[in-house]
């Protein structure tokens, strides 16, 4: 059995194999299965040169060389791992991942900042994008649908940074979320009725709380014959219905032209005869267009918003609607929001990494200058277990929503027990 090679020799060997494989690929580009073809080519190169590389070391070096040439370098194995949801590269020497809602630092590192920059370029170059000192930030989408943000010096002081939110190939279902405790069966039954009855819904929550994942699940309840227009910064939603038009914003090109904003797309969607408009997230003036669409017949529209509580979501919608630049008084905007939005679903990421729907709240109207709201379901935390897991109960508050007749019209006569009527708390 061959002895292991020292790190210095391995480094030189990787450079040699990388150069030789590059020449081989350029001379004979693989028609299909490029990674397997590259592996076979490396084995021929190794045998021909009599390189004493065997066993685990051989496998490791071959993987590294192929990942550098055909993949995304040291982080390729992280991209291939379905249990990892986010990858964060903080310069060459620090790579973090998120798995099951928890952050971990990995043992993976890049050779230097130059290698990180090469990988950034490999990610964005095929998309016609670039990043340099004059344009140090870029958002893009990888071929598998994963979302990538990169920022480089001088804007990133400690070296180039990459943040990848992976595209989950297996769409979660409502049953999956019930199983992990994000919501319970009664909440799921209620929300299905709300979607079918075409209520206008806002999903609120802080960063990484699972808003987009839940939006994806919720859209599964939309009847298949309806025409749905989705609007996203980076396409993540996986609607299974037949009649779906997916729209995606476009960043400004290098010469400063070609930008297509969420607001542009919302306005265009109104001319496309949509039954429903689904906006991945409202962040700015498009909020007013969305609210006005909800108020003018586009019932059943759904969007998400960053906020820390249902009441805060209303305030955020007000602030963003005012970014539209129309000279409307705040009270008029508030009245439009109260009239447009029927339901706020607030999802939180708890300190143990779990995600829970902590509030399902009806927006019932206005009293004076205040938007009136009623919690239909709440999560009540009771403590923390010895394993660090948050303990608590998802329960109905005992209130039936004012829009109950709308649910009944579409065939959902929900039982009193769903709302906690006649049960002890």
Secondary structure, DSSP 4 states (H G I P E B T S, - for coil): -PPPPPHHHHHHHHHHHHHHHHHHHHHS--SS-HHHHHHHHHHHHHHHHT----HHHHHHHHHHHHHHHHS-GGGHHHHH-TTEEEEEEESTT-EEEEETTEEEE-S---S-HHHHHHHHHHHHHTTT----SSS-EEEEE-TTS-EEEEE-TTTSTTS-EEEEEPPPSS---HHHHHHTTSS-HHHHHHHHHHHHTT--EEEEESTTSSHHHHHHHHHTTS-TTS-EEEEESS-------SSEEEEE-B---TTS---B-HHHHHHHHTTTT-SEEEES---STHHHHHHHHHHTT-TT-EEEEE-SSHHHHHHHHHHHHHTT-----HHHHHHHHHHH--EEEEEEE-TTS-EEEEEEEEEEEEETTEEEEEEEEEEEEEEE-TTS-EEEEEEE-SPPPTTHHHHHHTT----GGGGTTT---
